[in-house]
Amino acid sequence: MRKGNSWKTRNTRYGRWSENPRKIMKRELKTQPQFKFEQLYISPFRQRKRYDEDGRWKYVDMERKTAPTGLHIMDDFLNYLTAGQSDMQAFADRHGLKTEEIGALVFILTGIKGMRFRQLYQIRMCDELLRYTDLPYDEVARRSGLGSPNNMYLALRREYNMSASERRMFLRKDGDLGRFRL
């Protein structure tokens, strides 16, 4: 029986209602995290537009830091997310770990729970792809790791209360389209 915001269970021995013994444990890092999210994010773009003195432009390779932490498993996880993969179970199996252990590593390094970190990573990648490319929405969803346009819609609605087209119009400024190349 639910009363207010707490779940109650019936104590069959005494016939009384009591609080549910399962509690939600909220984890909080007691020290400063070693990395901020922005330090760990790897952009999907490999080239950027550069203008010369005459106003002509060409694409030049960008320096990408693909091993920002120096920890092989964490760096591999970041590159896995950057490649548009999102299955934490498959990643954990590939390394002989449990998803909880990947989540714990992410939490220790960033102070962000593993699943939330993955969501933030996917949203950030989705934002960059929407802003700087004209890729169709199904391709943006696939490359960002969200999978399908429906999942992308739900993620953007949850995070920003916007659809993908609204988010693209909100983010894009003059000169953004074509600034970077995949």
C-alpha positions as CSV (number, residue, x, y, z in Angstrom):
1,M,0.0,0.0,0.0
2,R,1.3,3.4,-0.9
3,K,0.8,6.4,1.4
4,G,2.3,9.7,0.4
5,N,5.8,9.3,-0.8
6,S,6.8,6.2,1.2
7,W,6.1,2.6,0.5
8,K,4.6,0.6,3.3
9,T,4.5,-3.1,3.7
10,R,2.3,-5.2,5.9
11,N,4.0,-7.0,8.8
12,T,2.3,-10.3,8.6
13,R,3.3,-11.4,12.1
14,Y,1.8,-8.4,13.9
15,G,-0.6,-7.2,11.3
16,R,0.9,-3.7,11.2
17,W,2.1,-1.5,8.4
18,S,5.8,-0.7,8.4
19,E,8.3,1.1,6.2
20,N,9.8,-0.9,3.3
21,P,13.3,-2.1,4.4
22,R,14.8,-1.4,1.0
23,K,16.3,2.1,0.9
24,I,17.8,4.0,-2.0
25,M,21.5,4.5,-1.4
26,K,22.6,7.9,-2.6
27,R,26.4,7.8,-3.3
28,E,28.4,10.9,-2.9
29,L,32.1,11.3,-3.4
30,K,33.8,12.6,-0.2
31,T,36.8,14.1,-2.2
32,Q,37.1,16.2,-5.3
33,P,36.8,14.1,-8.4
34,Q,40.0,13.7,-10.4
35,F,38.4,14.7,-13.7
36,K,35.6,16.9,-14.8
37,F,33.3,15.6,-17.5
38,E,34.6,18.2,-20.0
39,Q,38.2,16.9,-19.6
40,L,37.1,13.4,-20.6
41,Y,34.8,14.1,-23.5
42,I,36.3,13.1,-26.9
43,S,34.8,14.9,-29.8
44,P,33.6,12.8,-32.8
45,F,35.1,15.3,-35.2
46,R,38.5,14.7,-36.8
47,Q,39.0,17.8,-38.9
48,R,38.1,21.5,-38.5
49,K,37.9,24.3,-41.0
50,R,40.9,26.7,-41.1
51,Y,41.0,29.9,-43.0
52,D,44.2,31.3,-44.5
53,E,45.1,35.0,-45.0
54,D,43.3,35.2,-48.4
55,G,40.0,34.0,-46.9
56,R,40.2,30.6,-48.4
57,W,39.6,27.6,-46.2
58,K,40.5,24.0,-46.0
59,Y,40.0,21.2,-43.5
60,V,43.0,20.4,-41.2
61,D,43.4,17.5,-38.8
62,M,42.5,18.2,-35.2
63,E,44.6,17.1,-32.3
64,R,42.4,14.6,-30.5
65,K,43.3,13.4,-27.0
66,T,42.1,9.8,-27.1
67,A,43.6,8.8,-23.8
68,P,42.7,11.6,-21.4
69,T,43.0,9.7,-18.2
70,G,46.0,7.4,-18.8
71,L,43.9,4.5,-17.4
72,H,43.6,2.0,-20.2
73,I,40.1,0.7,-19.3
74,M,38.7,4.2,-18.8
75,D,40.2,5.5,-22.0
76,D,38.9,2.5,-23.8
77,F,35.5,3.2,-22.4
78,L,35.6,6.8,-23.6
79,N,36.7,5.7,-27.1
80,Y,33.9,3.1,-27.0
81,L,31.3,5.9,-26.3
82,T,32.9,8.2,-28.9
83,A,32.5,5.4,-31.5
84,G,28.7,5.5,-30.9
85,Q,28.6,2.4,-28.8
86,S,26.4,2.4,-25.7
87,D,26.1,-1.2,-24.4
88,M,27.9,-1.1,-21.1
89,Q,27.3,-4.8,-20.6
90,A,29.1,-5.7,-23.9
91,F,32.0,-3.4,-22.9
92,A,32.3,-4.9,-19.5
93,D,32.2,-8.4,-20.9
94,R,34.9,-7.6,-23.3
95,H,37.2,-6.6,-20.4
96,G,36.1,-9.4,-18.0
97,L,34.3,-6.9,-15.7
98,K,30.9,-6.2,-14.4
99,T,28.9,-3.1,-15.4
100,E,28.9,-2.1,-11.7
101,E,32.7,-2.1,-11.7
102,I,32.8,0.2,-14.8
103,G,30.2,2.4,-13.1
104,A,32.4,2.5,-9.9
105,L,35.5,3.4,-11.9
106,V,33.6,6.3,-13.6
107,F,32.2,7.4,-10.2
108,I,35.6,7.4,-8.5
109,L,37.2,9.4,-11.3
110,T,34.3,11.9,-12.0
111,G,31.9,11.8,-9.1
112,I,29.1,10.9,-11.7
113,K,27.3,7.6,-11.7
114,G,28.2,5.4,-14.6
115,M,24.8,5.4,-16.3
116,R,24.4,9.1,-15.9
117,F,27.9,9.7,-17.3
118,R,27.0,7.6,-20.4
119,Q,23.8,9.6,-20.8
120,L,25.7,12.9,-20.5
121,Y,28.3,11.7,-23.0
122,Q,25.6,10.7,-25.5
123,I,23.7,14.0,-25.1
124,R,26.9,16.0,-25.6
125,M,27.8,14.1,-28.7
126,C,24.2,14.5,-30.0
127,D,24.4,18.2,-29.4
128,E,27.7,18.5,-31.4
129,L,26.4,16.5,-34.3
130,L,23.2,18.5,-34.4
131,R,25.0,21.8,-34.3
132,Y,27.8,21.3,-36.7
133,T,26.4,18.8,-39.3
134,D,23.3,18.4,-41.4
135,L,23.2,14.6,-40.7
136,P,19.7,13.1,-40.7
137,Y,18.3,12.5,-37.3
138,D,18.6,8.7,-37.5
139,E,22.3,9.1,-38.3
140,V,22.8,11.5,-35.4
141,A,21.1,9.1,-33.1
142,R,23.2,6.2,-34.3
143,R,26.5,8.1,-34.1
144,S,25.8,9.5,-30.7
145,G,25.0,6.1,-29.2
146,L,21.4,6.8,-28.6
147,G,20.4,4.2,-31.2
148,S,17.2,5.4,-32.8
149,P,15.5,8.7,-33.5
150,N,12.8,7.8,-30.9
151,N,15.5,7.3,-28.2
152,M,17.1,10.6,-29.2
153,Y,13.8,12.3,-29.0
154,L,13.2,10.9,-25.5
155,A,16.7,11.8,-24.3
156,L,16.5,15.3,-25.6
157,R,13.0,15.8,-24.2
158,R,14.2,14.5,-20.8
159,E,17.3,16.7,-20.8
160,Y,16.2,19.9,-22.5
161,N,12.4,19.5,-23.1
162,M,13.1,20.0,-26.8
163,S,12.8,17.8,-29.9
164,A,15.9,17.2,-32.1
165,S,14.9,19.9,-34.6
166,E,14.2,22.4,-31.9
167,R,17.6,21.6,-30.3
168,R,19.4,21.9,-33.7
169,M,17.8,25.4,-34.3
170,F,18.6,26.4,-30.7
171,L,22.3,25.4,-30.9
172,R,23.3,26.4,-34.4
173,K,24.9,29.8,-34.9
174,D,26.1,31.5,-38.1
175,G,29.1,29.6,-39.5
176,D,28.6,26.5,-37.4
177,L,27.5,24.2,-40.3
178,G,30.6,22.6,-41.8
179,R,33.0,24.0,-39.2
180,F,34.1,20.5,-38.3
181,R,34.2,17.3,-40.4
182,L,33.8,13.7,-39.2
